[in-house]
């Protein structure tokens, strides 16, 4: 029966690659294999499992953070940030690329919507970069990679989902992801500046615009609103004022206030934000219900025990398990969406990591960093599709693929650094605990 559990897992992955809907594939395959091997009475346990999912206080943060991101996307914050950062750093070689990375980081810490960030930067910044002589590969790679920062920099939907699936406090997970996110941003910037220094023709400085008015007032005007929102969300968690779910409500309210101040809060935008939030939340919870049924059957058939036996028998102990599990997630990221991996693969690996004594907070951040690369790896990297759809016609897909390769390498380097030096992840949660008196 344990072997049939692995067959069930293989069938799910094949059906997902063919293109069947995730939620219904998980549920249908679970019902088929569970009904045959365990009997229909076994599913009497399923309603209580689903009820537990639907009443999870942690997961209430998902629609609130999605709503916050969509409202901010409509508020015009991306356009203003890009224009300001381009003026601030554009006169330096590679400065426009640095601006893209910093804007991607700020948008990640406020909106967290990868598709919206990539499209906004591609529409606004890519034509400017190409017009001033940036190499298309460097320009497209910078935009695609910067757009994915929303996966690791909190508040991030994937961190909320990982916290719930793995069973670690989401507030601590947010704090644990801050420093790895900053490390990744720094590596991106260093790479762009070094490349611009040795190949100045690929990333030239932009001409200074003396007619745009004073620079620093514009910088403060553009930076203060997103930084205020970041402090409101993460600061309330850090100082113990609010739980992650309550901070998501603070963020949603703050996004509405910023949109109102910018005179972008109208009935049309509000209706669109609520519709998109409902659609996204429904999709996540339908997948989660399907994954709950799949996990129930997989464990009922003894699949978790078989995988545990295989993974704990690897040479190298915990380090062997870490290397193999990271490799599995990385390879699956070429073909599967991060939500699918989170709900199918992570629940299988997490109990093994706990059994081996691995710090689960550190393990969750490693998975989040790894899943971030799935947005850049062909053939199904979503950032690549978003970028191609918004890019000028002269940009070809092979140029985008070549452009993202160095940034995938940088992300793997950041993953290796966090793996070798766990304190990069763990020091800020420890500080947060001491501030809150734990």
PANUVEX-747088 format. One record per residue: x negated, y negated, z of N, C-alpha, C, O in turn. Coordinates in steps of 0.1 Angstrom, whole numbers, plus 5000, padded with zeros to 4 digits. Example, Ala and Ser with C-alpha at 12.3 -4.5 7.8 and 13.67 -1.06 7.14 Angstrom:
2
486850575078487750455078486850335078485850335085487250225071486350115071487150005079486649895080
This chain:
438
499250125000500050005000499149875000499549774994498049885007497149765007496649734993496549614990496349834985495949814971497049744963496749654955498249784966499449714959499549574963500049494955499149534975499149394979498249314970498549204966497049374967496049304958496549304944496349204936497249404940497949404926498949294926499049224915499749274936500749174937500049034935500548944928498949014942498248884941497748864927497848754922497248974920496748964907497848924897497748844888499048984899500248964891500648814892500948754882500648764904501048624906500048534898500548444891498748554899497748464893497948474878497848374871498148594872498348614858499548534853499548464843500648554860501948484857501748334857502348254849501048284867500748134868499948084856500247974851498948164852498148124841498948124828498648044819499948214827500748214815501648094815502048044804502048044826502747914827504147924834504947834833504348024841505648034848505647944860504547914866506847894864506847794876506347864889506647974891505647784896504847844908505847894918505748004923506847814922507647844934508447974930508548064939509047984918509948094915509048214912509548334915507848204907506948314905506548374918506648504920506148294928505848354941507048424947506848534952508148364947509348424953509748554946510148654953509848544933510248664925509348784927509848894929508048754926507048864927507148924941507049044943507248834951507348884965508648974967508549074973509748934962510949014963510849144956511349244961510249144944510049264936509149364944509549484946507949324947507049414954507549454968507349564972508049354975508549384989509749474989509849564997510649454979511849534979511549684976512149774981510449704967510149834963509349904974509650024978508349834980507449904990507949895004507649985012508649785008509049765022510549775025510949795036511349765014512749775016513349635018512649545023514549615014515249485015515449445030515549325032515549535039515749495053514549415058514649345068513349435052512149365056512349215055511749145063513149175046513349025043514248965053514548845052514749035063515548975074514648875082515248785088513348895081512448795088512248665080511848565086512648665067512248555059513048425063512448315063514348435065515048305069514448225080514448105080514048295091513448225102512148165098511748055103511348235089510048175084510348045076509647945078511348045068511747935060512247815069511947705066513047855079513547755088512347685095512447565097511347765099510147705105509447605096508947505101509347635083508747545073509547415072509047305072510847435071511747315068511847225080512247105079511547275092511747195104510347145110510247105121509247165102507947125106507846975107508046905098507446935119507346785121506146735113506146625109505046815112503846775105504146745090503746645085505046825084505246815070506146695066506346665055506746635076507546515074506646405068507146315061505346415071504346315066504246315051503846215045504546435045504446445030505246345022504746265015506646345024507446245017507046095020507146005012506646075033506345935037505045885030505045775026504045975030502845935023503045915008502445825001503746005002504045994988504845864985504445794975505845834993506545714991505645594992505745494985504745595003503845485004502945464992502745354987502445574986501545564975502245504962501745424955503545554960504245514948504645364949504545294939505045324961505445174963504245094961504344984954503045134966501845054964501345054949500844954944501645164942501345164928502045064920501545004911503345044924504144944917503944804922504444704916503044784933502844644938501844574931501644454934501044634922500044564914498744554921497844474917498544624932497344614940496044664932494944614934496244764923495144824915494644714906493344704905495444644899495044554889494144444896493144404891494644394907493944284914492644324919491644254918492644444925491344504930490344514919489144484921490744574908489744594897489244464891488044454889490044364890489644234885488644174895487644114890488944184908488044114918486744194919485644124919486744324919485444404920484644384908483444384909485244374896484544354884483744224884482644214880484344114890483643994891482543994902481543934900482744074912481844084923480544164919479444124923480744274912479644364909479244364894478244424891480044304886479844324871478544264866478144314856478044164873476744104868475544194870474444164865475744304877474644404880474744514869475844554866473544564865473644684856474344804863473944844874475344854857476144964863477144914873477844984879477244774874478144714884479544744881480344764891479944754869481344784866481744934870482844954875480745024869480945154874481045164889481945234894480245084896480245074910481645014914482245064924482144914907483444864910484544964909485444974917484445054898485445154896485445254908486545284913484245284913484145384925484745314937485545384944484445194940484945124952486445104951487145124961486945074939488445054938489145194939490145204945488545294934489045434935489145474950490045534954488045434957488045464972489145394979489845444988489345264976490345184983491745224979492645234988491945264967493245314963493545454969494645484972492445534970492545664977493045644991493845724996492445544998492845525012494145455014494645445025494845415003496145345004497145424997498145475002496945444984498045514976497845664976498745744979496545714974496345864974496945934962496946054962497445864952498045924941497045934929496745834923496546054927495446074917495846024903495145944897496946074899497346044885497545894883497045834873498145824892498445684891497145604891496945504884496145644900494845574901494045594888493545494883494045714883493245734870493845654859493145594851495145664857495845594846495645444848495345374838495845384860495645244862494245194858494045094851493245274862491845234860491545254845490745174839492045354839491845384825492445274816491845224806493645224819494245124812493644984813493444914804493244954826492744824829491244814826490744714819490444914831488944894831488244964819487244904814488745074814488045144804487845064791486745064786488844994786488644904774487544804776486744774767487544744788486544644792485144704792484244644786485044824798483644884798483144924784482044904781484044974776483645014762483344884754482344894746484044784756483844654748482444594752481844534743482044614764480744554768479544654767478544634773479744764761478644854757478444974766477345044765479345004776479145124784479245244776480145254766478445344779478545474772479845534775480145544787480645584765481945644768481945754778482845764786480845844777480845954787480645904801481345954810479845804803479645744817480945674822481345694833481545604813482745524816483945624820484545604830484145724812485245814814484945904826485845924834483745944828483446034839483545954852484046014862483145824852483245744865484745724868485145734880485545694859487045674861487645804866488445804876487445914859488046044863487646084877488446124885486346074880485846114893486346024904486746074915486345894902486845804912488245824915488745804927489045854905490445884907490745994916491846004923489846094917490046214925489746194940489946274948489146074944488846054958490046054967489846074979491246034961492446044969492646184975493546194984491946284971492146414976491346434989491746524997490246364991489446385003489546265013489446285025489746145008489846025017491246015023492246015015491346015036492746015042493345875040492545775039494645865041495645975042495846045029496045985019495746175029495746255017496846365019496846435029497646385008498646495009498046625011498546715018496946655004496246785005495746815019495846925024495346705026494846725040496046755049495946835058497246695047498446725055498746875052499046945062498746925040499147055037498147155043498547255048496847125041495847215047495947225062495747325068496147105068496347105083497447205087497347275097498547195080499747285083499447425080499747515088498747455069498547595065497447665074497647775078496347585077495247645085495547635100495047715107496347535104496747525118495847435126495547465137495247335119494447235127495247105127496047075118495047025138495746895139495446805127494246785124496446745121496246665109495446535112494646495104495746485124495046365128493546385129492746305124493146495135491646535135491146555121489946525118491946625113491546655099491246525091490346515084492146425093491946295087490646235091489846185082490346235104489046175109487846255104486846205100488046395103486946475099486546455084485446475080487546405076487346385062486746255058486346235047486746165068486346025065484846025061484545965050483946075069482546075066482146145053481446095045482646275051482446335038482846255026482246245015484046185028484446095017483545985014483245945003482945925025482045815024480745865017480045795009480345985021479146045015479346065000478446034992480446104996480746124982480745994974480245984963481345894980481345764974479945704972479645654961479145724982477745684982476945754971476245694963477145884970476445964959476945914945476045904936478145894943478645834930477945704927477445694916477945614937477345484934475845494931475345434922475145574939473745594937473445654923472545604916474245744919474045804906474245704895473445694885475245624896475545524885474445414885473945384874473945374896472945264897471545324892470845254884471245444895470045514890470045534875469145504868471245574871471345594856471245464849470645454838471845364854471845224848470345174848470045104839469645204858468245154859467345214848466545154842467545354846466645424837467245424823466445444813468545404821469145394808470045264808471245274807469445144808470145024809471145004797472144934799470945064786471845044774473145114777474145084770473245214786474445294789475345224798476545254799474845124806475645064817475144914818474644884829475344834808474844694809475644604818476744644822475044494822475744404831476744324823476644304811477844284829478944204823478544054823477944014833478943984813478743834814479543774825480643814828478943664831479643594842480743504836480543434827481943524843483043434839483143314848483543334860482743204844482643084852484043004853484142914860484943054845486242984845487343054853488443014853486943154861487943234868488143174882488943234890487543064886487743014899486843064909486043154906486843024922486043064933486143214935487243274934485043284937485043434938485443484952486343564953484943424963485143484976486543474981487043564987487243364979488743364982489443474975490443534981489143504963489843604955489443744961490343834962488243764966487743884972488543914985489144024987488643814993489443825006490943855003491543935010491443784994492843794990493143934985494243994988492243994978492444134972492144244982492844344982491144224991490744325000491544335013491744445018492044225018492644225031493944315031494044395041494844305021496044395022495744545023496344605031494944595013494644745015493944775027494244885033492944695031492244725044493144725056493044795065494044625056495044615067495944745067496144805078496344795056497144915055496345045060496845125067495045045056494145155060494045155075494145265082493745035081493645025095494945065102494945125113496045025097497345055103497645205103498145255113497245275093497445415092496445495100496745575109495145475097494145555103493845505117493545585126493845375119493645315132494645365142494245385154495845375138496945415148496645565152497045595163496145645143495745785147494545785155494545855166493545715152492245715159492345675173491745735182493145565176493345515189494445585197494745545208495045685191496145755198497445685199498245725207497645585191498845505191500045585185501145585189499645655174500745725166500145865162498945885160501045955160500746085154500546065139501045965134499946165132499946145117501246125111501346045101502246195115503646175109504146035112504645965103503945985124504345845128503545745120504045645116502245775118501345685110501845675096501645575089502345795091502845795077504045695076504245625066504845695086506045595086505545455087506045365080504445435095503845295095503345255081503445145077502645355075502145325061503245295051503045205043504345375052505445345043506045205045506345135035506245165058506745035061505744925056506144825050504444955058503444855054503444835039503244725034503544955031503644945017504844855012504744775003505944875019507144795015506844645018507244565010506244615029505944475032504944415022505144305018503944495018502944435008503644414995503344314988504544514991505244494978506144374979506244304969506744354990507644234992506844104991507344004985505644104998504843984997504443954983504343834979504144054975503744034961504944024952504744014940506144014957507343994950507544104939508044084928507144234943507344344935508344444941508644554935508944404952509944494958511344454953512044364959511744524943513144504937513844644937513244744940515144634934515944754934515444864924515444984927514944814913514544914903513244984907513245114906512244914913511044984918511345074930510745174931512245024938512645104950513345234946513045344952514245224936514945344932513945444925514045564928513045384917512045474911511145544921510845664920510745464932509845524942510645634950510045744952511845614953512645714960512845834952512845954957513145814939513345934930512146014928512146134929510945944926509746014925509346094938508846204937509546024949509246084962510146214964509646314969511446204961512346314962511846434953511846554957511446404941511046504932509746574936509646694936508746494941507546544945507646634958507146744959508446584967508646654980509446784977509046884983510446774969511146904966510247004960510347124963509346964951508447054944507547124955507347244954506947034964506047094974506747194983506247304986507947164987508647244996509247374989509247474996509547364977509947484969508847584968508947704970507647524965506447604964506147664978505747784979506247584988505947635002506947745006506547845013508247745002509147845005508747974997508748085003508447964985507948074977506748134983506548264984505748054987504548094993504748165007504048265010505848125014506148185027506648335024506248425031507448345014507948485010506748565006506648685009505848514998504748584993503848625004503448745005503548535014502648565025503248675034502548755039504648665036505248765044505148905039504748995046505348925025505249055019503749095019503449215021502849005016501449035015500949095028500149195028501349025039500949075052501649205056501049295062502949215052503649335055503149465048503249575053502449435036501849555029500449575033499749665028499949495043498549515048497549455040496349485041497849365031496849305022495949215030494749205026496349155040495449065048494449145055493249105056494749265060493749355067492749405057491549415060493149435044492249485034491249365030490049395029491749245028490949135024489949105036488749075034490449115048489649085060488549185061487349155063488849315058487749415058486749395048485549415050487149355036486249325025485349205027484149215025485949095032485248975034484348975046483248915046484749045057483849055069482749155067481749155074482849235056481749325053480749275044479749345040480849145040479849085031478549065039478549035051477449075031476149045038476048895041476548815034475348875052475248735057476248685067476148575072477148775071478148735081478948615077479448605066479148515086479948395083479448315071480248265063478148305069477648235058477948305044478248245034477848435044478248515032479748495029480048475017480548495040481948465038482248325032483048305023481548225038481748085033481348075019482048015011480148125015479748115001480748184991481048124981481148304995482048374986483448304985484048294974483948254996485248194997485248064989486148024982484147984991483947854983483847884968484447814960483147994964483048034950484348074944484748034933485148144952486448184947487348064945488048054935487347974955488247854953487747764942488547714934486447754940485947674929486347734915486747664906486147864914486547934901488047924898488447894887488847944909490247934907490747794903491747774897489947694908490247554904490147524890490747424885489447604882489447594867490847624861491147564851491647704868492847754862494147724870495147714864494047704883495147684891495147544897494147484899496347494901496547364907496147374922496247484928495747264928495347264942496447304951496147374961497647274948498847324957498947474956499147534966498747524944498847674943497747744951498047844958496547694950495447754958495747734973495447824981496247624977496447594991497447694997497247735008498447724989499547804995499347954992500048034999498547994983498348134980497048184986497048294993495948114983494548174987494148135001493648215009494448005005493947955018494548035030493848075039495948075029496448155040495848285042495848345053495248345031494548465032493148455038492648535046492448345034491048315039491048265053490048295061491948185057491948115070491848205082490948185091492648315083492548405095491148475095490648505106490548495084489248565084488148465089487348505097488248335085487348235090487448225105486448215112488748225110488948215125488348335132487748325142488548455126487948575131486448575132485848625142485848515122484348505122483748395131482548375132484648315137484248215146483848085139483148005145484248065127483947945119484847825124486047855127484347715126485147595130486147565120485747535108487447565123488547555113488647415108489047395097488247315116488247175111487247165100487547105089486047215102485047205092485447285080485147245068485947405082486447495071487447425062487447435050488447355069489447275061488847165052489347145041487847095058487246985050486447045038486446995027485747155040485047225029486047265018485747245006487247315022488247355012488747235004488847234992488947125012489446995006488446944996488846904985487146944999486146894990486046984978485846934966486247114980486147214969487347194960487247194947488547174966489747154957489747024949490347024939488946924954488846804947488246824933488646754924487346914932486646944919487647004909487446994897488747064914489747124905490347024896490947054885490346894900490946784892490046754880490446684871488746794881487746754870487346874862486746854851487546994866487047114859487947154848489147174850487447164835488347204824488547354826487847424833489647414819490447344810491647274816492447204809491947294829493247244834492947124845493747114854491847054843491646944853492646824850492646764839493546804860494546704857494046564855494646494847492946524862492446394859491946374845492046264840491546484839491046474825492246444815492146364806493346514818494546484810495146344812495546284803495146304825495646164828494746064820495345974815493446084821492545994815492745994799492745884793492846104793492946114779494246044774494345984764495346064782496646004779496545854779497245784771495745794788495745654790494545584782494445464781493645664777492445604771492645554757493645604751491845464752491945424738491845544728491245644732492345534716492345644707490945694703490745814700489945604704488545654700487945744710486945804706488445754722487945844732488445984729489646014729487446074727487746214724487546304737486846274746488246414737488246504748486746564751486446574762485946594741484646634743483746534751482946564759484046404748483346294755483746294770482846274779484946314773485446324786484846444794484446434805484846554787484246674793482746654796482246694807482046594787480546574790480446464801479446474809481346374801481246264811481446314826480846264835482246414827482546454841481546554847481546584859480746614838479846724843478846674854478746734864478246554853477346504864478146484877477646504888479446444876480246414888480646544894480846544907480946644887481246774893480046824900480146874911478846804894477546844901477446764914476946824924477746634914477646554926478646604937478246604949479846634933480846684943480346824949480546844961479746904941479147034946478047004956477847074966477246894952476146854961476646814975476146844985477746734974478446684987478946804995478846805007479546894988480047014994478947095001479047145012477747104994476647175000476147105013475747165023476046965012475546885023476446905035476046925046477846905033478746925044478647065050478847085062478347155041478247295045477047315054477047385064475847255050474647275057474547185070473847225079475347075070475246985081476746965086477346855083477247055094478647045098478946915106480146875106477946855113478146745121478646625113479246525118478346625100478946515091480446515092481046405092481046625093482446645095482946625109483946555111482246675119482746685132482546575142483146565152481546475138481246375148482346275150482646235162483146235140484146135142485346195149485846125158485846315147486846375156486446385170487246365179485146405173484646415187484746275193485146255205484446165185484546035190485945995193486245935203486846035184488346015185488846075198489546015206488446195201488846265213488346195225489046175235487146145225486546075237487245935239487545895250487645875228488345745229489745765235490245685243490345875231491745905236491645975250492746005255490446005255490346055268490446205269490746265280490246285258490246425258488846485261488746605262
